[in-house]
Amino acid sequence: MNSKTYQSTAKTRLDFLNEVVKPMVKRRKELKMTQADVNDKLGVADFLVAKWECGMRSPTAFNLLCWAEVLDGNMVFRLNKALTPEMTIEQAKNDNLENS
């Protein structure tokens, strides 16, 4: 039997806040949207976006994708390494295809 060894680095809630939530907050502010505006567009409970943004709660994968869409953005998932702000979505897609 050929066994593979997988190495992973554990991600923390702080990593999630820094790598995912902070850019979402920045984008919301660029669009001059309030947390209440995002709540309304998503159809979620009052103050839920505020809880996501401060780290009290984490959005489901579905809500995360919807949140990005409300902010006129796209979520790019990388399976091999972190997406840097300098990397374009096209580069990320190509990199994922090369490593699949």
N, C-alpha and C positions, 0 to 999 in steps of 0.2 A: 504494500500500500504506500502510495506516495503522499506524504503529509506535507502541508504547507505551514510555514510559520508566519503568522500575521503580527505585525508590530503596529500598535496604535498608541497614540498619545491621548490620554484622557482629556476631554474638554470639560471645562467648568462653566457654571452659570455666568461667571465674570467674562469668560471667553465669548460666550454667546452675546452678552450685552455689548462688548467691545466690537466684535466682528460683524454682528448682524443688526442689533437694535440701534446702536449709535448712528450708523449710516441711514437707517430708516427715520430716526428723529431729525437728522440733518436735512433729509429730503423733504420731510413734512414741513419743516420751517421754511425751506426754499420755496415751497409752493404756497406759503402763507396760510397753511391749514392749521386749525386747532385740533386738539385731541378729540374734542366733541365732534368736529367735522368728520374725522376718520371713523369714530364710533358710528355715526349716522350712516355713512357710506357703506360700512361693513355690516350694519344691522346687528351690532353686538351691544351688550349691556353698557350702560353709562359707566364711565371711568375704567373700562376694561383696557383700552389703549394706554391709559396712564399707568395702569398696573404692569402692562408689558414693558413700557418704557423705563420704569424704575426698577424692574426686576422682581416685583412681587409675584408675578405670574408669568408663565411662558405660553405663547400662542401655540395652538396645534399646527401641524404642518399645513393643513388646509387654510387656517386663518392667516398664517404667515404668507402664503402665496397670495391670498386675497388682499392682505395689507400691502404687499408690494405692488399689486395691480392698482389699488386705489392711489398709490403714490406715483403712478405712471412709470413703474419700474418693472424689472424682470428679476427673478431669482435664478441664479446660476449655481448649480450644485457641482462641486468638484470632489471627486472621489480620491484624488491622489495628493494634492497639496493645496495650500490656502490660495484663494483668489486675492490678488493684490489690487489696490485701487488703480494702478497703472495698466493692468491687464484688461483688454477689451473682452466683451462677451464672445466675440468670434474667436479670439485666441483661446479662451477657456473651453469653448466647444471643441475646437480642433485638438486641444491637449487631451480632453476626455476621450475623444475618438481614437487618438493614437495609443492611449493606454488601456483601452478596453479589450 
